[in-house]
Amino acid sequence: MEGKNIVFFEVDASEEEFFRTRLESKAKLTFYPHRLTIDEVEDAVSADYLVSFIYSDLSHDILEKIPHLKGIATMSVGVDHIDLKETGHREILVSNVPAYGPNTVAEHTVALLLALSRNIVPSVERTRAGEYEYAGLTGWDLAGKTLGIVGTGKIGTVVARIAQGLGMRIIGYDPHPNTALAEKTGLEYMSFPQLLHTADVITLHIPLFDETKHMLGQKEFEQMRKGTVLLNTARGGLVDPQALVEALNNGTISQAGIDVLEDEGLLKEEKQFFSKYFDRTHYQTALADHALMRDPRVLVTPHNAFNSREAIKNILQTTVENLDGMMHNDPINLVEKH
């Protein structure tokens, strides 16, 4: 098994069993339930191949301390936690899970929207407290409202189809319009500023790159109509959390359904607030995230949109196939280097 030392991070007991059953005869396997950070980098030093989810730090400072690394298999679609310039320079293979089930995230997105529109959470909380009364819980209909979908790839496409069934008007922004989707659902493509100004509900379904970071900031919120509803089940870094807090406070955003927050790693392990590797910007972001988590107008789920039985099985199986491909010099699902 020389040259086949696989180190796993962010893996629970059931996932470890899955990987052991399929890979133990092919490589030496080491498992850690925690995410990889600079403080735990010694756990990864011997790795030929790394496996992690999105909370592990695979930046230059980490990767340079793993000298024999040949490949990274991330259990996610997104790769913004990986320094692709460094992996490209060192010819480290990077494979992702390009599609584990777009309906999974799309259904969670629409579930957040339905929960917001009909005050589901406060309704349940009230009845559990023993108060059977609907006063003050008036909701609003989705039928006839305009849904703005930013990114009409696999997930955005499913959201559009569900929204069509709910009787919503559908508009979209995407640098690469899906004409077949437009024909089937009546989706109308427009510019990003037009979408911001037109939509009653805006939902984000695009990757996080340098050019999309904080694509919703103060300037963009100022272009929205008062009372807009925001949904984000894509990446936390797409939205400036401090600008979102301000937009909620001035009434631009009336409600928000969020499954992703910027700097989620800090929220998962807040003891790391005192690490020397975080600066003032991280702390400001964490404070804004906490404000959103406690705002009654906002529903925050803990990056749970992917978390269905079917999707997890697909993620784990694809990760095994990605590792097999790397180890046999026939890699699949490779991520384009920057």
N, C-alpha and C positions, 0 to 999 in steps of 0.2 A: 504493500500500500504506500510505497514511497512516493512522495509528491501528491498524495491524496488525503490530506488532513483537512477536514471540513469543520469549521467552527460556526455554531449557530447561536444567534442572539435573539431575544424576544420570543422564545419558544416555550409553550406550556407543556404539561405532562402528556396530554393527548397528542399534541403535535410531535413531540419527541418520539412517542411510540410509532407514529406514522412514518417518520423519517428512518427510524432504526430498522423497521421491518423491510424497508425498500433499499436502504443504502449501506447497512452495517457490513455486508459482505464485500463492499466495493471500496470502502474508505474508512479511515479512523475518524470517528465522530465525537465532537465535544459540544455540550449543550449548556447554555446559560439562559435563565429566564429574564435577566435584566437587559437593558439596551446597552449598546457599546458607546462609551464616552471616553474622553481623554483620561479619566480617572481609572477606567477599567481596561485600558488598552493592552496591558500585559496579558489579558485573557486571550487576545487575538494574535499575539506576536508569531505564533507557530503556524498560523493558518496558510494553507495553499488556496483554500476557497472559503469565502465568507457568506453566511446567510443571515439576513435580518429583515425587519419591517422598517417602517419609515422613521421611527424615533431614534434609531442608531445614527451616530455621527460618523459619516464616512468622508470627512473633509480631508484636505491635504495633510493637516497636522496629525491626523490619525493614520492615514494610509502610509505615510512615510515611515511609520514605526512598524509596519508589517512587511518585511523585506521580501518574502517569498510568495506574495499574493499573486495568484494567477487569474482568479475569477471571483466575481460577486454576483450572487443570486438574490435579488431583493424580492420579498414576498408582497409586492405592490405594483401598481401601474406606474405611480410617480417615482421619479428618481432625483428629486431636488435635494435629497439628503446625501447624495453622492457627488464627489468632485470629479466630474467627467473629463475635465482637462487633465487631471492627474492620472486617471485611469487610462486615458488615451495616450498620454506621454509614456507611460510604463507598459502599455499594451496589455492591460488588465481587462479581461472580458467582463462585460456587465450584461446580465440578462434580467428581464423583468417579467411580470405577469400581465401581458397586454390586454387581456379581456377575461376576467373571471366570472362575469355575469352582469352585464350592464343593467338588466332589469332589477338587480338587487339594490343598487344605489338609487336608481330612478324611483323605485317603490318607496324607499325611505324618504326621498325628497318630497314626494307627493304626500306621504304620511305626515311630514312636518307641516306642509301647507294646510292639509285638512284639519290637523290639530289646532293650528293657529286660527283658521277661519271659523271654527265652531267652538273655540274655547274649551277644548277637550280636557286639558290638564287641570285648569281651575275647577271645571265641573266635577271631575273625579275627586279632586282634593276636597271639595265641599261636601260631597255625599259621604266620603269616607270619614269626615269629621261629624257625620250625623245630621247634616243640614240638607234636607231635600227641598230645594228652592232654586228656581231658574232666574230670578230677578238679578239683573246685572251681568248676565252671561250671554247676552244677545250676540250672535255671530253675523257672518256675512256670506253670501253665496259666491261660489266660484264661477258658475255659469254666467257668461257675458263679460267676465273680466278679461283683461289682456295680460297674457303671460309672455314675458320676454326671456327667451332662452339664449344665454351667452355660451356658445359652443354647441354645435349640433352633430357631434360625433356619436359614438355608440350609446352613451348614457343620455345625452340630450335628445337623441332620436326617440328613445323609449318614453322620456318625459313628455315629448310632444304628442305621442300617440295616446298616452293616458289623458293628457289635457284635452285632446280632441274629444275623447269620450265624456269628459266632464262639461263639455259645451263652452270651453274657453276660446277666445280669440288668441291665436298664437303668432308671435313675431320672433325673429331671431337675428343674431349677429354671428357671423363666422367668416373668416377670410376665405374659406373654401365651402361655398354654399352647397347643400345637398338638395339638388333639384328634384330628385325622386321623393324625398321627404316632403318638400313643399307641395308637390302635386297631390300626395296622399292625404296630407293633414290640413292643407290650406295655409301653412306657415308662410308668413311674408318676411323676407329678408330686408334688413335696413342697416344703416350705419350704426355704430355703437352709440354716438350721441343721440341719434333719433330714438333708438331703443330705450335709452335712459329716460328720455322725455316722455315717451309714450306708454310704457308698461305700468300696469297696476302692481304686478308681481314680477320680480327679476330673479332668475335662478342661474347659478354659475356652474358650468361643466367644461372647464378648460384646464390644461396643465399649468403648473407654476414654473415659469422661467424668469430670467432677469427682466425680460420685457413685459411680463404680465404681473410682476410683483406689485402689489397695491394698485392694481388697475381700477379699483374702486377706492378713491381717496376723497378728500374734501371737494376738489373741483368736480368730480363725477357726481357726488351726492347733491351738489348744488344744481345739477342739471335735471334731477328727478322731480317729479310732482310730489306735493305734500301727501303723506299717507302711504307711500310706496311700501310694499312688503318685500323683504330680501331673503333669499334662500341660498345657502352655500354648503354643498356637500362635496366640494372638489378639493380645495386646498386653502388653509387658513391664510396664507400669505397673499392671496389674491385681494384681500380686503384690509385696509388700514384700520385696525381695531379702534384706535383713538378717534378717527374720523367717523366711524360707525357709531360710537358712543355719542358724539356730538350730534350726528344726524337723528338719532333717537330722541335726544333732548330737545332739538328744535322742531321736531315733528315731521321732518322729511321722511324718515322711516317710522312707520307706525308699529310694525311687528317684524321679527326676524326669526328664521329657523336655521340653526347653524349646527353642523356636525363636525366642523373643523375650525381650529383656532390657530393663530400664529404662535410659534414657540410652544407647541403642545408638550414637548419634552420637559419644559420647566414646570408645567402644570401637573404632569404625572409624578415628578420627583422634586417637590419644592424645597427639599433640603439642599438642593443644588443651587438655590438662590445665592448662596454664600460662596460659590465657587469663583475662583479668580478668572475663569474663562467667560464670564458673563459681564456685560457692561450695562451702562445706564439705559440704553435702548431696550435691552431685554426686560429690565424691570418695569419700564413704562408700558411695554406691551403686555406683560403679565398682569399689571394692574388693570389695564383696559379689558383684558380677557375676563378677569374676575368680575368687573362691573357688568359685562354682558351675561355672565353665568347667573348673576343674581337679579337681573332685570326681569320683572314679571311680563314684559312685552316680548321677551326673547325666550325661545326654546333652544337649549343647547344640549345636544347628545354627544357622548364622548367618543367621537370618531367611530361610530357604530354602524354607519350606512353599509359597509361591506359585509357585516357580520351575520350572514345567514349560513345555515348548515351547508347548503348547496355551494355557495361561493367559497367558503373555507376549504371544502374538499377540492374544488377546482384550483385554488391557490396552491395548496400543498402538492397536488399532483403535478401541476405545471412547474413548481420549483424543483421537484425530483427530476423531471424531464430536462430542465435547464442544467442541473448539475451533471446529469448523465452526459448531456451533449458536450459540456465543457471538458469533462474528464476523458472523453473519447474523441477529442479534437473534431467534434461535429456540432458546434454550438448553435443553439436556436434562441429565438426571441431576444436577439442582441439589441442593445440600446445604442443609438447613434452617438458617437463621440462628439464632443464640442471642441 
